[in-house]
């Protein structure tokens, strides 16, 4: 089965990139790089995100994470994880661009921005996030930006030129899933108003497959996750579950669910049937 698994589905376009798979997977927190590589394979993801701060690319044994990633198969999305100021995020984004250039991927001026407010909650700093987005857009980057589920912040980031806005389902690594579906619905409404193809991705907080399905059924274009797979008891099996959940949630959204009703409706209506004599 190809990565573009949803029948009749067009590729997801994010800036100058197109993807068949709508599941985006991180590369951190695995017990080994070999386990990470196997989980990425099973997930079916085509785009993977890598924290590009130099101290995060090399493990305790001196192994480089990038040596375990097939760059002919995956599109690497650098991210600014661990940054707490706009200035630091901009610096790390430029470092990510240099790394892609060195790996033979010149011109891929794109980045996933995180500017965090504090180390305890890992919630985004809205002011710093907006400042970093504005600076990097001006610098020619395609910016995918991690933000809260605040619709006003989401809209301002899009207005600042973000290629994709990525509201959190819940705090990073919490595994709490979708905490405020109504806020996320409003984010979708504001971001897609007059621009239905604008890519909006749920980023952070996913704990299990049903969380991915819920996000996709809300109408999001994709889900980005890391800890939900990396810290599962069986990461490989969870990667497979997340892949199937993303596909089924997207199919269900496109199919259109039936309206919710207060009372029952018979599956086999008795109107117009012949009861017998």
Backbone torsions as a table, in degrees:
resi	resn	phi	psi	omega
1	UNK	NA	134.4	-179.1
2	UNK	-73.4	165.6	179.1
3	UNK	-63.0	-32.6	179.5
4	UNK	-83.1	82.9	-165.4
5	UNK	-87.5	-25.8	-177.7
6	UNK	-75.0	123.8	-173.5
7	UNK	-60.0	129.6	176.9
8	UNK	72.1	10.2	-175.8
9	UNK	-83.5	135.0	173.2
10	UNK	-79.2	153.5	177.5
11	UNK	-60.5	150.6	175.4
12	UNK	-80.7	123.3	-179.0
13	UNK	-102.8	123.6	176.0
14	UNK	-126.6	104.0	-175.3
15	UNK	61.5	-124.8	-179.6
16	UNK	-92.6	8.5	-177.4
17	UNK	-110.8	149.8	175.3
18	UNK	-130.7	142.4	-177.1
19	UNK	-137.5	140.3	172.5
20	UNK	-81.6	-44.6	177.4
21	UNK	-78.8	138.8	178.0
22	UNK	-103.2	11.1	175.5
23	UNK	-102.1	122.8	179.1
24	UNK	-111.9	132.2	-169.2
25	UNK	-125.7	138.5	176.7
26	UNK	-84.9	169.6	-174.4
27	UNK	-117.7	5.3	-176.7
28	UNK	-95.4	167.9	168.6
29	UNK	75.3	3.9	177.8
30	UNK	-77.2	153.7	-179.7
31	UNK	-71.8	-20.7	175.9
32	UNK	-155.9	156.4	178.1
33	UNK	-67.9	-30.9	178.8
34	UNK	-67.3	-40.0	175.9
35	UNK	-63.9	-41.1	177.3
36	UNK	-57.5	-47.1	-177.3
37	UNK	-61.7	-39.4	179.6
38	UNK	-68.8	-40.4	179.4
39	UNK	-65.2	-41.3	177.4
40	UNK	-59.3	-42.4	-180.0
41	UNK	-61.4	-47.8	-176.9
42	UNK	-68.2	-31.3	-177.0
43	UNK	-65.7	-22.6	-177.2
44	UNK	76.1	4.6	-178.9
45	UNK	-64.2	145.9	175.4
46	UNK	-106.8	-21.6	179.2
47	UNK	-121.3	127.9	179.0
48	UNK	-125.0	146.4	-176.7
49	UNK	-106.3	138.9	-175.0
50	UNK	-128.4	128.2	173.6
51	UNK	-73.4	122.3	-168.1
52	UNK	-101.1	4.8	172.2
53	UNK	-59.7	132.8	-170.2
54	UNK	-55.6	-36.7	-176.1
55	UNK	-71.2	-11.3	-179.0
56	UNK	-96.6	-8.3	-177.8
57	UNK	-88.1	-18.4	-176.8
58	UNK	-115.7	129.7	-179.2
59	UNK	-89.7	-176.2	-175.9
60	UNK	-63.3	-24.1	179.6
61	UNK	-90.7	2.7	179.4
62	UNK	83.1	10.4	-179.9
63	UNK	-84.1	141.5	-178.8
64	UNK	-94.7	125.2	-179.9
65	UNK	-53.6	-38.2	-175.1
66	UNK	-66.3	-19.9	177.6
67	UNK	-71.5	-14.6	-177.3
68	UNK	-105.7	10.5	-179.1
69	UNK	-116.3	126.3	177.6
70	UNK	-80.5	99.6	-175.5
71	UNK	-73.6	-10.1	173.8
72	UNK	-83.0	-14.9	-178.6
73	UNK	-102.7	-40.6	-174.0
74	UNK	-107.4	144.6	167.8
75	UNK	-89.5	123.4	-177.8
76	UNK	-89.0	127.5	175.1
77	UNK	-108.3	104.0	177.8
78	UNK	-64.7	145.2	175.4
79	UNK	-131.1	160.7	-175.9
80	UNK	-103.2	34.8	-180.0
81	UNK	-53.4	137.3	179.0
82	UNK	91.8	2.7	179.3
83	UNK	-93.6	137.7	-177.3
84	UNK	-119.5	3.6	174.9
85	UNK	-137.6	156.0	177.2
86	UNK	-61.6	-39.3	-178.2
87	UNK	-62.2	-43.4	179.7
88	UNK	-66.0	-41.1	-179.9
89	UNK	-63.5	-41.3	178.5
90	UNK	-63.8	-42.8	179.3
91	UNK	-61.7	-45.4	-178.4
92	UNK	-67.9	-36.6	176.7
93	UNK	-60.4	-42.6	178.8
94	UNK	-67.3	-34.3	174.9
95	UNK	-63.5	-41.2	177.8
96	UNK	-61.0	-39.3	177.3
97	UNK	-62.7	-39.8	178.3
98	UNK	-64.0	-40.4	-179.3
99	UNK	-64.5	-42.9	178.1
100	UNK	-63.7	-38.8	177.3
101	UNK	-61.1	-42.9	-179.4
102	UNK	-67.4	-26.9	179.9
103	UNK	-86.9	4.7	178.3
104	UNK	87.4	22.1	178.2
105	UNK	-119.6	58.1	-177.3
106	UNK	-67.3	151.3	175.9
107	UNK	83.0	-0.6	179.2
108	UNK	-87.1	72.3	-176.9
109	UNK	-83.4	67.9	176.7
110	UNK	-135.9	156.0	-173.2
111	UNK	-158.8	148.4	170.1
112	UNK	-98.3	119.7	-175.1
113	UNK	-93.9	130.4	166.9
114	UNK	-128.2	124.0	169.6
115	UNK	-125.7	107.1	-170.9
116	UNK	-91.4	150.7	-178.5
117	UNK	-83.0	-39.1	176.5
118	UNK	-158.9	166.5	-174.4
119	UNK	-80.5	-14.1	-178.2
120	UNK	-83.0	-49.3	-177.2
121	UNK	-91.4	-25.2	-173.9
122	UNK	56.0	25.7	175.5
123	UNK	-78.3	150.0	-178.0
124	UNK	-70.1	144.2	171.6
125	UNK	-83.9	110.4	-173.2
126	UNK	-63.4	-37.3	-178.4
127	UNK	-71.7	-48.2	178.9
128	UNK	-62.8	-37.2	178.9
129	UNK	-63.6	-43.6	178.9
130	UNK	-65.3	-41.9	-179.9
131	UNK	-62.8	-44.8	-179.7
132	UNK	-65.1	-39.8	179.0
133	UNK	-61.3	-47.0	-179.7
134	UNK	-60.6	-43.1	-178.5
135	UNK	-66.3	-42.3	-176.4
136	UNK	-74.2	-35.1	174.4
137	UNK	-61.5	-43.0	178.0
138	UNK	-63.9	-26.1	-179.5
139	UNK	-87.0	2.5	176.1
140	UNK	93.6	8.6	179.3
141	UNK	-80.8	148.9	163.5
142	UNK	-90.9	114.8	-169.9
143	UNK	-106.7	120.9	170.1
144	UNK	-102.2	122.6	-165.6
145	UNK	-121.3	124.7	175.0
146	UNK	-76.6	129.3	-179.1
147	UNK	-144.4	178.1	176.5
148	UNK	-79.9	-175.8	177.8
149	UNK	-91.1	22.6	177.2
150	UNK	-79.6	115.0	-177.5
151	UNK	-60.8	-34.0	-179.7
152	UNK	-66.9	-45.5	176.1
153	UNK	-60.0	-42.6	-178.9
154	UNK	-59.5	-45.9	-178.6
155	UNK	-65.5	-39.1	-179.5
156	UNK	-66.1	-35.0	178.2
157	UNK	-67.8	-40.2	175.7
158	UNK	-63.4	-44.5	179.9
159	UNK	-61.9	-26.9	178.9
160	UNK	-77.7	-6.2	176.3
161	UNK	108.3	10.0	179.3
162	UNK	-59.9	133.2	178.0
163	UNK	-68.9	-34.7	175.8
164	UNK	-150.2	136.4	173.9
165	UNK	-101.4	136.7	-171.6
166	UNK	-126.8	86.4	-179.8
167	UNK	-70.7	147.2	179.0
168	UNK	-80.0	138.8	171.5
169	UNK	-72.9	-37.0	176.5
170	UNK	-166.1	175.9	-175.1
171	UNK	-57.1	150.3	-177.8
172	UNK	-52.2	128.8	174.6
173	UNK	71.3	5.6	-174.7
174	UNK	-79.2	-25.0	-178.2
175	UNK	68.2	18.2	-177.6
176	UNK	-84.0	-8.2	178.6
177	UNK	75.5	-148.8	-177.6
178	UNK	-86.9	107.5	-176.6
179	UNK	-85.9	-34.4	-174.9
180	UNK	-134.8	81.7	-177.3
181	UNK	-62.6	-34.6	-179.1
182	UNK	-65.8	-42.1	177.4
183	UNK	-62.4	-39.4	179.3
184	UNK	-67.2	-36.2	176.1
185	UNK	-61.4	-40.8	179.6
186	UNK	-68.3	-39.0	174.9
187	UNK	-55.7	-46.6	179.3
188	UNK	-60.6	-44.3	-179.1
189	UNK	-60.4	-47.8	-177.5
190	UNK	-67.1	-40.0	-174.7
191	UNK	-76.6	-29.3	-176.7
192	UNK	-100.8	-0.8	179.1
193	UNK	-60.4	115.1	-177.9
194	UNK	74.5	0.7	-176.5
195	UNK	-147.4	66.1	-171.5
196	UNK	-63.1	-20.2	-179.4
197	UNK	-90.6	0.6	179.0
198	UNK	-62.9	125.4	-174.9
199	UNK	-78.0	125.3	179.0
200	UNK	-125.3	125.7	-172.2
201	UNK	-126.1	133.6	173.6
202	UNK	-76.2	129.2	-176.3
203	UNK	-131.4	116.8	171.5
204	UNK	97.5	145.3	171.8
205	UNK	93.4	-7.6	-177.0
206	UNK	-68.8	131.4	-179.3
207	UNK	-111.8	-30.7	-177.5
208	UNK	-153.6	178.2	-171.5
209	UNK	-62.0	-37.4	-178.7
210	UNK	-63.5	-28.5	176.2
211	UNK	-65.1	-40.2	178.3
212	UNK	-65.7	-44.7	179.3
213	UNK	-59.7	-43.7	-179.7
214	UNK	-61.1	-44.4	179.9
215	UNK	-61.6	-44.1	-178.7
216	UNK	-69.3	-35.1	178.3
217	UNK	-68.7	-24.7	175.0
218	UNK	-68.9	-20.3	179.5
219	UNK	112.6	8.8	177.4
220	UNK	-68.8	152.9	-176.1
221	UNK	-83.4	-15.8	179.7
222	UNK	-175.4	174.0	178.2
223	UNK	-133.9	134.3	174.1
224	UNK	-111.7	130.0	-178.1
225	UNK	-147.5	162.8	177.5
226	UNK	-144.2	-65.0	-173.0
227	UNK	-60.2	-36.0	-178.2
228	UNK	-56.4	-30.9	175.1
229	UNK	-91.9	-51.2	-171.4
230	UNK	-60.5	-34.6	-177.5
231	UNK	-103.8	8.7	173.4
232	UNK	-66.5	155.8	177.9
233	UNK	-61.1	-34.4	177.0
234	UNK	-129.2	88.1	-175.5
235	UNK	-57.8	-34.9	-177.5
236	UNK	-68.0	-46.4	177.9
237	UNK	-64.2	-38.9	179.2
238	UNK	-67.2	-37.7	177.4
239	UNK	-59.9	-40.4	177.6
240	UNK	-65.7	-40.8	179.2
241	UNK	-64.3	-41.9	179.8
242	UNK	-64.3	-38.0	178.0
243	UNK	-61.6	-48.3	-179.7
244	UNK	-65.4	-37.3	-179.5
245	UNK	-64.9	-40.7	179.5
246	UNK	-63.6	-43.0	179.8
247	UNK	-66.1	-47.5	-176.5
248	UNK	-67.4	-37.1	178.1
249	UNK	-65.4	-40.0	177.9
250	UNK	-66.0	-44.5	178.2
251	UNK	-59.9	-43.0	-179.3
252	UNK	-64.0	-40.5	178.4
253	UNK	-62.8	-45.1	-179.0
254	UNK	-68.0	-33.9	-179.4
255	UNK	-69.6	-34.4	-179.9
256	UNK	86.1	111.9	-178.8
257	UNK	-73.3	157.6	176.8
258	UNK	-73.1	154.3	177.8
259	UNK	-65.1	147.9	174.0
260	UNK	-79.8	136.1	-178.4
261	UNK	-126.2	152.4	-179.9
262	UNK	-71.9	-37.6	-176.1
263	UNK	-113.3	166.7	-177.6
264	UNK	-71.8	154.0	171.5
265	UNK	-129.8	122.1	-175.4
266	UNK	-62.2	136.9	176.9
267	UNK	-68.8	-30.1	177.8
268	UNK	-120.0	89.6	-176.3
269	UNK	-59.6	145.2	-179.1
270	UNK	-89.2	-13.8	179.6
271	UNK	-65.2	131.6	176.1
272	UNK	80.6	4.9	179.5
273	UNK	-94.6	155.6	177.2
274	UNK	-95.2	115.8	-176.4
275	UNK	-80.0	-31.0	-176.7
276	UNK	115.8	162.2	-176.3
277	UNK	-104.8	NA	NA
